[in-house]
């Protein structure tokens, strides 16, 4: 089914700047060669350009890739600029990013592992 991203088991953000002129093959090559990850895995890979008002998402559906392109009209994404890093996002962090918020929300209640005591 076209664009059924609910099947994505993981969401990865490719930090830093990405040349958004790249096509599906170029973005898949970044995933594989730069990060050693499998672009055919059930994961959604997110890329952002220098202006931070556009993103591309790459997802393998089993019979082909889906490439999603979004341009914001009057805002920008709070995109981490740490180069050479792919970061796995929780569903909450993904929602924050898509809502224009930073991935680090200091006032949010964060999950802890059982047994951790502060």
C-alpha positions as CSV (number, residue, x, y, z in Angstrom):
1,X,0.0,0.0,0.0
2,X,1.4,3.4,-1.0
3,X,2.7,5.4,2.0
4,X,1.7,3.0,4.8
5,X,4.4,4.2,7.2
6,X,2.7,2.5,10.1
7,X,4.6,-0.6,9.2
8,X,7.9,1.1,9.9
9,X,9.4,-0.5,13.0
10,X,11.9,2.2,13.5
11,X,12.4,5.9,12.6
12,X,15.9,7.2,12.0
13,X,16.9,10.8,11.6
14,X,20.0,11.4,9.5
15,X,21.6,14.3,11.4
16,X,23.5,17.1,9.7
17,X,22.9,18.5,6.2
18,X,21.8,16.3,3.3
19,X,21.8,17.4,-0.3
20,X,18.1,17.1,-1.0
21,X,18.8,16.9,-4.8
22,X,19.6,13.3,-4.2
23,X,17.1,10.7,-5.5
24,X,16.0,7.4,-3.9
25,X,19.2,5.7,-5.0
26,X,21.4,8.5,-3.5
27,X,19.6,8.5,-0.2
28,X,19.7,4.7,0.0
29,X,23.4,4.8,-0.6
30,X,23.9,7.3,2.3
31,X,22.0,4.9,4.6
32,X,24.1,1.9,3.5
33,X,27.5,3.4,2.9
34,X,27.7,6.1,5.5
35,X,25.9,4.4,8.4
36,X,26.1,0.7,7.6
37,X,22.3,0.3,7.8
38,X,20.0,-1.6,5.5
39,X,17.8,0.7,3.5
40,X,15.5,-2.3,2.8
41,X,14.8,-2.7,6.5
42,X,11.3,-1.8,7.8
43,X,12.5,1.7,8.9
44,X,11.7,5.2,7.9
45,X,14.8,7.3,7.2
46,X,14.5,11.1,7.5
47,X,16.8,13.6,5.8
48,X,16.9,17.4,6.0
49,X,18.7,20.1,3.9
50,X,20.6,23.2,5.1
51,X,17.5,25.5,5.1
52,X,15.7,23.2,7.5
53,X,12.4,23.9,5.9
54,X,12.3,20.7,3.7
55,X,12.7,17.1,4.4
56,X,12.7,13.8,2.5
57,X,11.7,10.5,4.0
58,X,12.7,7.1,2.5
59,X,10.8,3.9,3.2
60,X,11.0,0.4,1.7
61,X,7.5,-1.1,1.2
62,X,8.5,-4.6,0.1
63,X,8.0,-3.9,-3.6
64,X,9.7,-0.6,-4.0
65,X,10.8,2.6,-2.2
66,X,8.5,5.4,-1.2
67,X,10.1,8.9,-1.3
68,X,8.2,11.5,0.7
69,X,9.1,15.2,0.3
70,X,7.7,17.9,2.6
71,X,8.3,21.7,2.4
72,X,7.2,23.9,5.3
73,X,5.8,27.3,4.2
74,X,6.6,29.5,7.3
75,X,8.7,27.5,9.7
76,X,11.7,25.2,10.0
77,X,12.5,21.9,11.6
78,X,14.6,21.7,14.8
79,X,17.0,19.4,13.1
80,X,20.1,18.1,15.0
81,X,23.2,19.2,13.1
82,X,25.7,16.6,14.5
83,X,27.3,15.4,11.3
84,X,27.8,11.8,10.5
85,X,25.2,10.5,12.9
86,X,22.0,8.5,12.4
87,X,19.8,8.6,15.5
88,X,16.8,6.3,16.2
89,X,13.8,8.3,17.3
90,X,11.0,7.2,19.6
91,X,7.5,7.8,18.4
92,X,7.3,10.8,20.8
93,X,10.5,12.4,19.4
94,X,9.1,11.9,15.9
95,X,5.9,13.7,16.8
96,X,7.9,16.5,18.4
97,X,10.1,16.9,15.3
98,X,7.1,16.9,13.0
99,X,5.4,19.5,15.2
100,X,8.4,21.9,14.9
101,X,9.8,21.1,18.4
102,X,13.3,20.2,19.5
103,X,14.0,16.5,20.1
104,X,15.2,17.4,23.6
105,X,12.2,18.6,25.6
106,X,13.5,19.3,29.1
107,X,10.1,19.6,30.7
108,X,8.8,16.3,29.3
109,X,8.4,13.3,31.4
110,X,11.0,10.8,30.1
111,X,10.8,7.0,30.3
112,X,13.3,5.3,32.5
113,X,14.5,1.7,32.6
114,X,13.3,-0.5,35.4
115,X,15.7,-0.4,38.3
116,X,17.1,3.1,37.6
117,X,17.1,5.2,40.7
118,X,17.8,8.9,40.7
